[in-house]
Amino acid sequence: MELTAQTLDLKLATPFRISRGVRHTAGNVLVRLEADGLVGMGEAAPSAFYGESRESVMAALSHFSQHLGEDPALIEDILSACERAMGDNAAARAALDMALFDLLGQRLGVPVVTLLGLNPARTPRTSFTIALDTPAEMAARARAAARDYPILKIKLGTDHDLEIVRAIRDVTDVTLRVDANAAWTPKQAIRIIAALGPYNIELVEQPVAKSDLEGLRLVRDNVPLPIFADESCVTLDDIARVAGKVDGINIKLMKCGGLAHALKMIAAARAHHLQVMLGCMIESSLAITAAAHLSPLVEYADLDGALLIASDPFDGVHIERGKLVLPSRPGLGVCPRESARRRANRHEAARVTARVTPSEASASSASPRDAQPA
């Protein structure tokens, strides 16, 4: 197998601010893995919070290329060899993992969701994230987003969190989730979450610092809303540590290293009676679609990364009133957006041609150049 990688710059439609900072672009990496005339694709979205950068991803992928072998079906062996050779680097491993699943699905002629034995009709609805801003601006964005997305995730972690939620609830009655991104102390979290009671909040994500597991337990034991761990639950090893301290976990391919590891995390979460959300970083539809193939296994989805960028370079999962609609193409089912447009144009040309009457067809045959699709 031959692995190649290139930079993938994703400009955000609007600045994306959370309690830790603000982003205007995402510096991701596109991976292509070729075998037997097929090309599998994957995407890395590195996060400095987890110790990765685009440079570290490129370096790791270069190292991984020496441990691929020739059979993309041996996903577990390949990923284990890469992790032994160069541990951590979860985003880089996630990109390779996606490309391997994409290749295997294409080889077998089935979508990844079918490969996993899952029902594509059981995908959940995804939330749409409202990034930090002034209460008035967040309310305006929430009102606009609520027209298309029945679940909104509200970023908090400011000195005016209750004002934000109040302003948003004043303009929409859709389902609201809140995410503090580890910004509160346990006492603050208990006080704020108690005050959120009148606003019909579905759940609260990562209220306290990622290392404060006892703080998570204290919050969970003293509030009526479900508490989900995100930054506190990164890999399989973290699940036993957060079990009993939270109600659910947020699994992200970029945190854990891809679909293969995420499947193990979902199984472990179930063993510990935890609910599961699938989340994302700022990603194109390539990585979002990869995660969406796992979504029939989980209760919650926060797979809106591609909705936040100005121009998505890929066509994959579609979102209809929040519902994740998986592509039916083999593998991940993702293709460059220009290819999707050309394919749609060809299908439209074929559909129009099928309606042409015999006399019209006879007349058009005199002008073969005009009969060619653009």
Short mmCIF file of the C-alpha atoms (twelve columns), coordinates in Angstrom:
data_MODEL
# 
_entry.id   MODEL 
# 
loop_
_atom_site.group_PDB 
_atom_site.id 
_atom_site.type_symbol 
_atom_site.label_atom_id 
_atom_site.label_alt_id 
_atom_site.label_comp_id 
_atom_site.label_asym_id 
_atom_site.label_seq_id 
_atom_site.Cartn_x 
_atom_site.Cartn_y 
_atom_site.Cartn_z 
_atom_site.pdbx_PDB_model_num 
ATOM 1   C CA . MET A 1   0.000   0.000  0.000   1 
ATOM 2   C CA . GLU A 2   1.109   3.531  -0.736  1 
ATOM 3   C CA . LEU A 3   0.289   6.366  1.660   1 
ATOM 4   C CA . THR A 4   0.386   10.022 0.677   1 
ATOM 5   C CA . ALA A 5   -0.609  13.097 2.685   1 
ATOM 6   C CA . GLN A 6   -1.212  16.753 1.977   1 
ATOM 7   C CA . THR A 7   -2.323  19.789 3.930   1 
ATOM 8   C CA . LEU A 8   -6.020  20.625 4.076   1 
ATOM 9   C CA . ASP A 9   -6.908  24.176 5.122   1 
ATOM 10  C CA . LEU A 10  -10.498 24.684 6.228   1 
ATOM 11  C CA . LYS A 11  -11.641 28.264 6.656   1 
ATOM 12  C CA . LEU A 12  -14.457 28.711 9.155   1 
ATOM 13  C CA . ALA A 13  -17.657 30.444 8.118   1 
ATOM 14  C CA . THR A 14  -17.466 32.522 11.320  1 
ATOM 15  C CA . PRO A 15  -14.838 32.612 14.106  1 
ATOM 16  C CA . PHE A 16  -15.292 29.648 16.448  1 
ATOM 17  C CA . ARG A 17  -14.782 30.602 20.087  1 
ATOM 18  C CA . ILE A 18  -14.873 28.334 23.130  1 
ATOM 19  C CA . SER A 19  -13.660 28.926 26.687  1 
ATOM 20  C CA . ARG A 20  -10.047 28.125 25.709  1 
ATOM 21  C CA . GLY A 21  -9.719  30.418 22.699  1 
ATOM 22  C CA . VAL A 22  -10.884 31.246 19.186  1 
ATOM 23  C CA . ARG A 23  -10.194 29.707 15.751  1 
ATOM 24  C CA . HIS A 24  -10.563 31.136 12.255  1 
ATOM 25  C CA . THR A 25  -9.182  28.195 10.251  1 
ATOM 26  C CA . ALA A 26  -8.448  24.527 10.822  1 
ATOM 27  C CA . GLY A 27  -5.110  23.197 9.623   1 
ATOM 28  C CA . ASN A 28  -5.997  19.593 8.818   1 
ATOM 29  C CA . VAL A 29  -4.293  16.837 6.826   1 
ATOM 30  C CA . LEU A 30  -5.747  14.766 3.982   1 
ATOM 31  C CA . VAL A 31  -4.525  11.171 3.656   1 
ATOM 32  C CA . ARG A 32  -4.790  8.911  0.603   1 
ATOM 33  C CA . LEU A 33  -4.021  5.218  0.806   1 
ATOM 34  C CA . GLU A 34  -3.769  3.296  -2.456  1 
ATOM 35  C CA . ALA A 35  -3.965  -0.471 -2.910  1 
ATOM 36  C CA . ASP A 36  -5.037  -2.661 -5.832  1 
ATOM 37  C CA . GLY A 37  -6.181  0.320  -7.885  1 
ATOM 38  C CA . LEU A 38  -8.432  1.653  -5.111  1 
ATOM 39  C CA . VAL A 39  -7.881  4.807  -3.068  1 
ATOM 40  C CA . GLY A 40  -9.045  5.178  0.523   1 
ATOM 41  C CA . MET A 41  -9.189  8.609  2.128   1 
ATOM 42  C CA . GLY A 42  -8.838  9.852  5.685   1 
ATOM 43  C CA . GLU A 43  -8.525  13.152 7.483   1 
ATOM 44  C CA . ALA A 44  -6.584  14.299 10.533  1 
ATOM 45  C CA . ALA A 45  -7.740  17.305 12.565  1 
ATOM 46  C CA . PRO A 46  -4.933  17.796 15.092  1 
ATOM 47  C CA . SER A 47  -5.530  19.702 18.319  1 
ATOM 48  C CA . ALA A 48  -2.837  21.482 20.308  1 
ATOM 49  C CA . PHE A 49  -4.904  20.721 23.428  1 
ATOM 50  C CA . TYR A 50  -4.048  17.042 22.891  1 
ATOM 51  C CA . GLY A 51  -0.440  17.735 21.940  1 
ATOM 52  C CA . GLU A 52  -0.733  17.476 18.157  1 
ATOM 53  C CA . SER A 53  -0.058  19.798 15.242  1 
ATOM 54  C CA . ARG A 54  -0.183  19.470 11.493  1 
ATOM 55  C CA . GLU A 55  3.597   19.018 11.524  1 
ATOM 56  C CA . SER A 56  3.404   16.194 14.059  1 
ATOM 57  C CA . VAL A 57  0.682   14.511 11.996  1 
ATOM 58  C CA . MET A 58  2.785   14.639 8.832   1 
ATOM 59  C CA . ALA A 59  5.799   13.255 10.699  1 
ATOM 60  C CA . ALA A 60  3.753   10.431 12.217  1 
ATOM 61  C CA . LEU A 61  2.192   9.501  8.870   1 
ATOM 62  C CA . SER A 62  5.627   9.313  7.304   1 
ATOM 63  C CA . HIS A 63  6.620   6.876  10.038  1 
ATOM 64  C CA . PHE A 64  3.383   4.893  9.731   1 
ATOM 65  C CA . SER A 65  3.981   4.384  6.009   1 
ATOM 66  C CA . GLN A 66  6.722   1.898  6.901   1 
ATOM 67  C CA . HIS A 67  4.292   -0.386 8.763   1 
ATOM 68  C CA . LEU A 68  1.369   -0.791 6.357   1 
ATOM 69  C CA . GLY A 69  1.948   -4.154 4.702   1 
ATOM 70  C CA . GLU A 70  -0.066  -5.054 1.605   1 
ATOM 71  C CA . ASP A 71  -3.510  -6.035 2.891   1 
ATOM 72  C CA . PRO A 72  -5.864  -3.214 3.983   1 
ATOM 73  C CA . ALA A 73  -8.205  -5.774 5.540   1 
ATOM 74  C CA . LEU A 74  -5.725  -6.315 8.407   1 
ATOM 75  C CA . ILE A 75  -6.813  -3.084 10.090  1 
ATOM 76  C CA . GLU A 76  -6.159  -4.158 13.681  1 
ATOM 77  C CA . ASP A 77  -2.667  -5.471 12.859  1 
ATOM 78  C CA . ILE A 78  -1.740  -2.335 10.917  1 
ATOM 79  C CA . LEU A 79  -2.973  0.109  13.552  1 
ATOM 80  C CA . SER A 80  -1.334  -1.865 16.374  1 
ATOM 81  C CA . ALA A 81  1.982   -1.878 14.524  1 
ATOM 82  C CA . CYS A 82  1.774   1.876  13.966  1 
ATOM 83  C CA . GLU A 83  0.913   2.537  17.598  1 
ATOM 84  C CA . ARG A 84  3.811   0.394  18.792  1 
ATOM 85  C CA . ALA A 85  6.154   2.175  16.419  1 
ATOM 86  C CA . MET A 86  4.990   5.683  17.361  1 
ATOM 87  C CA . GLY A 87  2.443   5.971  20.158  1 
ATOM 88  C CA . ASP A 88  -0.005  8.801  20.765  1 
ATOM 89  C CA . ASN A 89  -0.578  10.799 17.530  1 
ATOM 90  C CA . ALA A 90  -4.278  9.981  17.674  1 
ATOM 91  C CA . ALA A 91  -5.318  12.310 14.836  1 
ATOM 92  C CA . ALA A 92  -2.716  10.794 12.514  1 
ATOM 93  C CA . ARG A 93  -3.858  7.279  13.434  1 
ATOM 94  C CA . ALA A 94  -7.485  8.331  12.905  1 
ATOM 95  C CA . ALA A 95  -6.723  9.466  9.355   1 
ATOM 96  C CA . LEU A 96  -4.983  6.173  8.556   1 
ATOM 97  C CA . ASP A 97  -7.795  4.191  10.205  1 
ATOM 98  C CA . MET A 98  -10.427 5.985  8.065   1 
ATOM 99  C CA . ALA A 99  -8.480  5.323  4.884   1 
ATOM 100 C CA . LEU A 100 -8.198  1.624  5.754   1 
ATOM 101 C CA . PHE A 101 -11.935 1.260  6.408   1 
ATOM 102 C CA . ASP A 102 -12.623 3.209  3.214   1 
ATOM 103 C CA . LEU A 103 -10.401 0.850  1.210   1 
ATOM 104 C CA . LEU A 104 -11.896 -2.278 2.741   1 
ATOM 105 C CA . GLY A 105 -15.451 -1.125 2.082   1 
ATOM 106 C CA . GLN A 106 -14.599 -0.324 -1.511  1 
ATOM 107 C CA . ARG A 107 -12.911 -3.699 -1.965  1 
ATOM 108 C CA . LEU A 108 -16.044 -5.471 -0.691  1 
ATOM 109 C CA . GLY A 109 -18.421 -3.101 -2.473  1 
ATOM 110 C CA . VAL A 110 -20.342 -2.057 0.654   1 
ATOM 111 C CA . PRO A 111 -20.563 1.077  2.820   1 
ATOM 112 C CA . VAL A 112 -18.660 0.992  6.102   1 
ATOM 113 C CA . VAL A 113 -21.936 1.052  8.046   1 
ATOM 114 C CA . THR A 114 -22.899 -2.215 6.309   1 
ATOM 115 C CA . LEU A 115 -19.418 -3.624 6.878   1 
ATOM 116 C CA . LEU A 116 -20.005 -3.067 10.604  1 
ATOM 117 C CA . GLY A 117 -23.411 -4.764 10.488  1 
ATOM 118 C CA . LEU A 118 -25.284 -1.584 11.405  1 
ATOM 119 C CA . ASN A 119 -28.601 -0.171 10.228  1 
ATOM 120 C CA . PRO A 120 -28.088 3.201  8.471   1 
ATOM 121 C CA . ALA A 121 -31.671 4.190  9.292   1 
ATOM 122 C CA . ARG A 122 -30.780 4.263  13.003  1 
ATOM 123 C CA . THR A 123 -28.511 7.308  12.835  1 
ATOM 124 C CA . PRO A 124 -29.343 9.965  15.448  1 
ATOM 125 C CA . ARG A 125 -29.831 13.685 14.937  1 
ATOM 126 C CA . THR A 126 -26.735 15.823 15.327  1 
ATOM 127 C CA . SER A 127 -26.569 19.006 17.337  1 
ATOM 128 C CA . PHE A 128 -25.383 22.277 15.825  1 
ATOM 129 C CA . THR A 129 -22.901 24.263 17.903  1 
ATOM 130 C CA . ILE A 130 -23.332 27.910 18.849  1 
ATOM 131 C CA . ALA A 131 -19.850 29.228 19.622  1 
ATOM 132 C CA . LEU A 132 -19.131 31.811 22.298  1 
ATOM 133 C CA . ASP A 133 -19.979 35.435 21.593  1 
ATOM 134 C CA . THR A 134 -22.149 38.080 23.180  1 
ATOM 135 C CA . PRO A 135 -25.526 36.820 24.435  1 
ATOM 136 C CA . ALA A 136 -27.321 38.817 21.741  1 
ATOM 137 C CA . GLU A 137 -25.119 37.476 18.940  1 
ATOM 138 C CA . MET A 138 -25.389 33.882 20.194  1 
ATOM 139 C CA . ALA A 139 -29.166 34.245 20.392  1 
ATOM 140 C CA . ALA A 140 -29.279 35.535 16.812  1 
ATOM 141 C CA . ARG A 141 -27.178 32.601 15.595  1 
ATOM 142 C CA . ALA A 142 -29.301 30.157 17.568  1 
ATOM 143 C CA . ARG A 143 -32.516 31.551 16.104  1 
ATOM 144 C CA . ALA A 144 -31.106 31.168 12.573  1 
ATOM 145 C CA . ALA A 145 -29.697 27.670 13.196  1 
ATOM 146 C CA . ALA A 146 -32.913 26.421 14.800  1 
ATOM 147 C CA . ARG A 147 -34.671 26.686 11.451  1 
ATOM 148 C CA . ASP A 148 -32.647 23.702 10.215  1 
ATOM 149 C CA . TYR A 149 -31.331 21.983 13.345  1 
ATOM 150 C CA . PRO A 150 -33.685 20.878 16.144  1 
ATOM 151 C CA . ILE A 151 -30.802 20.360 18.604  1 
ATOM 152 C CA . LEU A 152 -28.332 23.119 19.508  1 
ATOM 153 C CA . LYS A 153 -25.184 22.816 21.598  1 
ATOM 154 C CA . ILE A 154 -24.391 26.041 23.438  1 
ATOM 155 C CA . LYS A 155 -20.804 26.798 24.359  1 
ATOM 156 C CA . LEU A 156 -20.461 28.269 27.848  1 
ATOM 157 C CA . GLY A 157 -17.637 29.094 30.247  1 
ATOM 158 C CA . THR A 158 -17.971 32.876 30.611  1 
ATOM 159 C CA . ASP A 159 -18.997 35.371 33.290  1 
ATOM 160 C CA . HIS A 160 -22.476 35.605 31.742  1 
ATOM 161 C CA . ASP A 161 -23.438 31.995 31.054  1 
ATOM 162 C CA . LEU A 162 -26.973 32.270 32.403  1 
ATOM 163 C CA . GLU A 163 -27.563 35.402 30.349  1 
ATOM 164 C CA . ILE A 164 -26.482 33.491 27.241  1 
ATOM 165 C CA . VAL A 165 -28.853 30.594 27.888  1 
ATOM 166 C CA . ARG A 166 -31.699 32.935 28.775  1 
ATOM 167 C CA . ALA A 167 -31.210 34.954 25.574  1 
ATOM 168 C CA . ILE A 168 -31.157 31.803 23.440  1 
ATOM 169 C CA . ARG A 169 -34.180 30.272 25.139  1 
ATOM 170 C CA . ASP A 170 -36.074 33.505 24.531  1 
ATOM 171 C CA . VAL A 171 -35.769 33.037 20.755  1 
ATOM 172 C CA . THR A 172 -36.166 29.247 20.319  1 
ATOM 173 C CA . ASP A 173 -37.725 26.223 22.000  1 
ATOM 174 C CA . VAL A 174 -35.485 23.583 20.320  1 
ATOM 175 C CA . THR A 175 -33.496 21.078 22.388  1 
ATOM 176 C CA . LEU A 176 -30.479 22.677 24.045  1 
ATOM 177 C CA . ARG A 177 -27.278 21.057 25.287  1 
ATOM 178 C CA . VAL A 178 -24.528 23.049 27.019  1 
ATOM 179 C CA . ASP A 179 -20.768 22.563 26.973  1 
ATOM 180 C CA . ALA A 180 -18.462 24.409 29.377  1 
ATOM 181 C CA . ASN A 181 -15.253 22.936 27.925  1 
ATOM 182 C CA . ALA A 182 -13.833 22.420 31.441  1 
ATOM 183 C CA . ALA A 183 -14.251 26.095 32.393  1 
ATOM 184 C CA . TRP A 184 -16.073 25.787 35.744  1 
ATOM 185 C CA . THR A 185 -15.023 24.723 39.208  1 
ATOM 186 C CA . PRO A 186 -17.222 22.012 40.726  1 
ATOM 187 C CA . LYS A 187 -19.004 24.545 42.973  1 
ATOM 188 C CA . GLN A 188 -19.591 26.890 40.029  1 
ATOM 189 C CA . ALA A 189 -20.890 24.003 37.949  1 
ATOM 190 C CA . ILE A 190 -23.396 22.937 40.608  1 
ATOM 191 C CA . ARG A 191 -24.631 26.500 41.046  1 
ATOM 192 C CA . ILE A 192 -24.904 27.239 37.306  1 
ATOM 193 C CA . ILE A 193 -26.492 23.919 36.390  1 
ATOM 194 C CA . ALA A 194 -29.066 24.356 39.157  1 
ATOM 195 C CA . ALA A 195 -29.887 27.776 37.726  1 
ATOM 196 C CA . LEU A 196 -30.329 26.241 34.255  1 
ATOM 197 C CA . GLY A 197 -33.343 24.272 35.482  1 
ATOM 198 C CA . PRO A 198 -36.045 26.542 34.007  1 
ATOM 199 C CA . TYR A 199 -34.469 26.458 30.538  1 
ATOM 200 C CA . ASN A 200 -35.082 22.770 29.729  1 
ATOM 201 C CA . ILE A 201 -31.462 21.725 29.079  1 
ATOM 202 C CA . GLU A 202 -30.924 18.146 27.841  1 
ATOM 203 C CA . LEU A 203 -27.387 17.544 29.158  1 
ATOM 204 C CA . VAL A 204 -24.171 19.225 30.279  1 
ATOM 205 C CA . GLU A 205 -20.803 18.418 28.751  1 
ATOM 206 C CA . GLN A 206 -17.439 18.638 30.558  1 
ATOM 207 C CA . PRO A 207 -18.293 21.100 33.329  1 
ATOM 208 C CA . VAL A 208 -14.921 20.917 35.142  1 
ATOM 209 C CA . ALA A 209 -11.209 20.496 34.406  1 
ATOM 210 C CA . LYS A 210 -10.297 17.313 32.559  1 
ATOM 211 C CA . SER A 211 -8.172  15.942 35.427  1 
ATOM 212 C CA . ASP A 212 -10.753 16.692 38.137  1 
ATOM 213 C CA . LEU A 213 -12.521 13.350 38.160  1 
ATOM 214 C CA . GLU A 214 -13.717 13.762 41.722  1 
ATOM 215 C CA . GLY A 215 -15.086 17.141 40.704  1 
ATOM 216 C CA . LEU A 216 -17.056 15.397 37.968  1 
ATOM 217 C CA . ARG A 217 -18.448 12.987 40.555  1 
ATOM 218 C CA . LEU A 218 -19.379 15.858 42.881  1 
ATOM 219 C CA . VAL A 219 -21.221 17.666 40.096  1 
ATOM 220 C CA . ARG A 220 -23.028 14.562 38.901  1 
ATOM 221 C CA . ASP A 221 -24.168 13.703 42.424  1 
ATOM 222 C CA . ASN A 222 -25.583 17.174 43.015  1 
ATOM 223 C CA . VAL A 223 -27.358 18.187 39.804  1 
ATOM 224 C CA . PRO A 224 -30.466 16.853 38.051  1 
ATOM 225 C CA . LEU A 225 -29.041 16.963 34.487  1 
ATOM 226 C CA . PRO A 226 -26.961 14.238 32.793  1 
ATOM 227 C CA . ILE A 227 -23.217 14.965 32.854  1 
ATOM 228 C CA . PHE A 228 -21.003 13.921 29.927  1 
ATOM 229 C CA . ALA A 229 -17.210 13.709 29.902  1 
ATOM 230 C CA . ASP A 230 -15.313 14.965 26.861  1 
ATOM 231 C CA . GLU A 231 -11.815 16.167 27.703  1 
ATOM 232 C CA . SER A 232 -11.776 13.753 30.671  1 
ATOM 233 C CA . CYS A 233 -12.398 10.732 28.430  1 
ATOM 234 C CA . VAL A 234 -9.960  10.455 25.542  1 
ATOM 235 C CA . THR A 235 -9.201  6.762  25.030  1 
ATOM 236 C CA . LEU A 236 -10.366 3.318  26.102  1 
ATOM 237 C CA . ASP A 237 -8.257  3.478  29.280  1 
ATOM 238 C CA . ASP A 238 -10.209 6.506  30.521  1 
ATOM 239 C CA . ILE A 239 -13.612 4.825  30.562  1 
ATOM 240 C CA . ALA A 240 -13.092 2.861  33.758  1 
ATOM 241 C CA . ARG A 241 -11.775 6.029  35.425  1 
ATOM 242 C CA . VAL A 242 -14.857 8.140  34.589  1 
ATOM 243 C CA . ALA A 243 -17.392 5.346  35.153  1 
ATOM 244 C CA . GLY A 244 -19.583 6.183  38.126  1 
ATOM 245 C CA . LYS A 245 -18.606 9.856  37.891  1 
ATOM 246 C CA . VAL A 246 -20.561 10.807 34.743  1 
ATOM 247 C CA . ASP A 247 -23.630 9.651  32.857  1 
ATOM 248 C CA . GLY A 248 -22.007 9.501  29.435  1 
ATOM 249 C CA . ILE A 249 -18.898 10.119 27.351  1 
ATOM 250 C CA . ASN A 250 -18.103 11.998 24.160  1 
ATOM 251 C CA . ILE A 251 -16.003 9.900  21.769  1 
ATOM 252 C CA . LYS A 252 -14.085 11.719 19.042  1 
ATOM 253 C CA . LEU A 253 -12.094 9.910  16.376  1 
ATOM 254 C CA . MET A 254 -9.376  12.559 16.633  1 
ATOM 255 C CA . LYS A 255 -8.978  11.927 20.358  1 
ATOM 256 C CA . CYS A 256 -8.996  8.136  20.320  1 
ATOM 257 C CA . GLY A 257 -7.363  7.256  16.997  1 
ATOM 258 C CA . GLY A 258 -10.159 6.225  14.651  1 
ATOM 259 C CA . LEU A 259 -13.122 3.925  14.116  1 
ATOM 260 C CA . ALA A 260 -11.461 0.739  15.383  1 
ATOM 261 C CA . HIS A 261 -10.624 2.292  18.748  1 
ATOM 262 C CA . ALA A 262 -13.993 4.068  18.940  1 
ATOM 263 C CA . LEU A 263 -15.779 0.718  18.547  1 
ATOM 264 C CA . LYS A 264 -13.872 -0.606 21.565  1 
ATOM 265 C CA . MET A 265 -14.766 2.509  23.540  1 
ATOM 266 C CA . ILE A 266 -18.457 2.133  22.729  1 
ATOM 267 C CA . ALA A 267 -18.402 -1.494 23.897  1 
ATOM 268 C CA . ALA A 268 -16.581 -0.553 27.116  1 
ATOM 269 C CA . ALA A 269 -18.976 2.332  27.756  1 
ATOM 270 C CA . ARG A 270 -21.922 -0.053 27.494  1 
ATOM 271 C CA . ALA A 271 -20.251 -2.432 29.957  1 
ATOM 272 C CA . HIS A 272 -20.015 0.477  32.411  1 
ATOM 273 C CA . HIS A 273 -23.627 1.585  31.756  1 
ATOM 274 C CA . LEU A 274 -22.568 4.850  30.149  1 
ATOM 275 C CA . GLN A 275 -24.356 6.622  27.340  1 
ATOM 276 C CA . VAL A 276 -22.349 7.674  24.295  1 
ATOM 277 C CA . MET A 277 -22.101 10.778 22.170  1 
ATOM 278 C CA . LEU A 278 -20.037 10.938 18.980  1 
ATOM 279 C CA . GLY A 279 -18.291 14.288 18.655  1 
ATOM 280 C CA . CYS A 280 -15.822 15.962 16.342  1 
ATOM 281 C CA . MET A 281 -13.256 18.704 15.877  1 
ATOM 282 C CA . ILE A 282 -13.417 21.202 13.005  1 
ATOM 283 C CA . GLU A 283 -13.443 18.678 10.160  1 
ATOM 284 C CA . SER A 284 -14.603 18.354 6.577   1 
ATOM 285 C CA . SER A 285 -17.317 15.911 5.550   1 
ATOM 286 C CA . LEU A 286 -14.592 13.295 5.073   1 
ATOM 287 C CA . ALA A 287 -13.909 12.798 8.787   1 
ATOM 288 C CA . ILE A 288 -17.479 13.638 9.800   1 
ATOM 289 C CA . THR A 289 -18.805 10.889 7.522   1 
ATOM 290 C CA . ALA A 290 -16.361 8.381  8.991   1 
ATOM 291 C CA . ALA A 291 -17.720 9.062  12.482  1 
ATOM 292 C CA . ALA A 292 -21.305 9.044  11.202  1 
ATOM 293 C CA . HIS A 293 -20.905 5.428  10.067  1 
ATOM 294 C CA . LEU A 294 -20.648 4.523  13.782  1 
ATOM 295 C CA . SER A 295 -23.591 6.662  14.829  1 
ATOM 296 C CA . PRO A 296 -26.285 3.924  14.766  1 
ATOM 297 C CA . LEU A 297 -24.519 2.596  17.881  1 
ATOM 298 C CA . VAL A 298 -24.925 5.724  20.013  1 
ATOM 299 C CA . GLU A 299 -27.622 7.882  21.609  1 
ATOM 300 C CA . TYR A 300 -26.209 11.305 20.778  1 
ATOM 301 C CA . ALA A 301 -24.288 12.955 17.955  1 
ATOM 302 C CA . ASP A 302 -22.410 16.235 17.770  1 
ATOM 303 C CA . LEU A 303 -21.100 15.856 14.227  1 
ATOM 304 C CA . ASP A 304 -21.413 19.386 12.929  1 
ATOM 305 C CA . GLY A 305 -17.752 20.184 12.169  1 
ATOM 306 C CA . ALA A 306 -18.297 20.369 8.410   1 
ATOM 307 C CA . LEU A 307 -21.278 22.685 8.906   1 
ATOM 308 C CA . LEU A 308 -18.985 25.258 10.507  1 
ATOM 309 C CA . ILE A 309 -16.579 25.673 7.579   1 
ATOM 310 C CA . ALA A 310 -17.022 28.117 4.705   1 
ATOM 311 C CA . SER A 311 -16.501 25.635 1.865   1 
ATOM 312 C CA . ASP A 312 -16.611 21.887 2.445   1 
ATOM 313 C CA . PRO A 313 -14.316 20.178 -0.104  1 
ATOM 314 C CA . PHE A 314 -16.078 16.810 0.199   1 
ATOM 315 C CA . ASP A 315 -19.520 15.309 -0.307  1 
ATOM 316 C CA . GLY A 316 -20.460 12.619 2.184   1 
ATOM 317 C CA . VAL A 317 -23.034 12.400 4.952   1 
ATOM 318 C CA . HIS A 318 -26.000 14.702 4.469   1 
ATOM 319 C CA . ILE A 319 -27.860 16.330 7.340   1 
ATOM 320 C CA . GLU A 320 -31.606 16.730 6.964   1 
ATOM 321 C CA . ARG A 321 -33.301 18.548 9.863   1 
ATOM 322 C CA . GLY A 322 -30.421 17.324 11.989  1 
ATOM 323 C CA . LYS A 323 -30.758 13.689 10.908  1 
ATOM 324 C CA . LEU A 324 -27.520 12.088 9.692   1 
ATOM 325 C CA . VAL A 325 -28.148 10.521 6.265   1 
ATOM 326 C CA . LEU A 326 -25.274 8.261  5.255   1 
ATOM 327 C CA . PRO A 327 -24.089 7.921  1.653   1 
ATOM 328 C CA . SER A 328 -24.792 4.580  -0.041  1 
ATOM 329 C CA . ARG A 329 -21.504 4.489  -1.961  1 
ATOM 330 C CA . PRO A 330 -18.944 1.808  -0.965  1 
ATOM 331 C CA . GLY A 331 -16.447 2.504  1.792   1 
ATOM 332 C CA . LEU A 332 -16.887 5.823  3.549   1 
ATOM 333 C CA . GLY A 333 -18.865 6.964  0.522   1 
ATOM 334 C CA . VAL A 334 -17.056 10.299 0.382   1 
ATOM 335 C CA . CYS A 335 -15.942 12.001 -2.817  1 
ATOM 336 C CA . PRO A 336 -14.519 15.425 -3.681  1 
ATOM 337 C CA . ARG A 337 -17.352 17.895 -4.046  1 
ATOM 338 C CA . GLU A 338 -16.478 18.677 -7.679  1 
ATOM 339 C CA . SER A 339 -16.717 14.964 -8.506  1 
ATOM 340 C CA . ALA A 340 -20.120 14.863 -6.818  1 
ATOM 341 C CA . ARG A 341 -21.300 17.806 -8.913  1 
ATOM 342 C CA . ARG A 342 -20.113 16.180 -12.133 1 
ATOM 343 C CA . ARG A 343 -21.808 12.916 -11.176 1 
ATOM 344 C CA . ALA A 344 -25.045 14.753 -10.402 1 
ATOM 345 C CA . ASN A 345 -24.850 16.527 -13.752 1 
ATOM 346 C CA . ARG A 346 -24.349 13.218 -15.555 1 
ATOM 347 C CA . HIS A 347 -27.326 11.698 -13.721 1 
ATOM 348 C CA . GLU A 348 -29.444 14.703 -14.614 1 
ATOM 349 C CA . ALA A 349 -28.372 14.471 -18.265 1 
ATOM 350 C CA . ALA A 350 -29.264 10.776 -18.309 1 
ATOM 351 C CA . ARG A 351 -32.634 11.477 -16.702 1 
ATOM 352 C CA . VAL A 352 -33.437 14.176 -19.247 1 
ATOM 353 C CA . THR A 353 -32.292 11.991 -22.146 1 
ATOM 354 C CA . ALA A 354 -34.560 9.196  -20.961 1 
ATOM 355 C CA . ARG A 355 -37.560 11.452 -21.524 1 
ATOM 356 C CA . VAL A 356 -36.627 12.348 -25.112 1 
ATOM 357 C CA . THR A 357 -39.141 11.023 -27.684 1 
ATOM 358 C CA . PRO A 358 -37.952 8.921  -30.653 1 
ATOM 359 C CA . SER A 359 -38.485 11.814 -33.046 1 
ATOM 360 C CA . GLU A 360 -36.509 14.174 -30.814 1 
ATOM 361 C CA . ALA A 361 -33.720 11.619 -30.498 1 
ATOM 362 C CA . SER A 362 -33.608 11.272 -34.252 1 
ATOM 363 C CA . ALA A 363 -33.411 15.028 -34.696 1 
ATOM 364 C CA . SER A 364 -30.708 15.426 -32.054 1 
ATOM 365 C CA . SER A 365 -28.538 12.727 -33.622 1 
ATOM 366 C CA . ALA A 366 -27.760 15.158 -36.425 1 
ATOM 367 C CA . SER A 367 -25.802 17.308 -33.941 1 
ATOM 368 C CA . PRO A 368 -23.563 14.948 -31.968 1 
ATOM 369 C CA . ARG A 369 -21.582 17.800 -30.382 1 
ATOM 370 C CA . ASP A 370 -24.777 19.318 -28.958 1 
ATOM 371 C CA . ALA A 371 -25.790 15.938 -27.594 1 
ATOM 372 C CA . GLN A 372 -22.701 15.678 -25.331 1 
ATOM 373 C CA . PRO A 373 -23.187 16.632 -21.675 1 
ATOM 374 C CA . ALA A 374 -21.257 19.682 -20.566 1 
# 
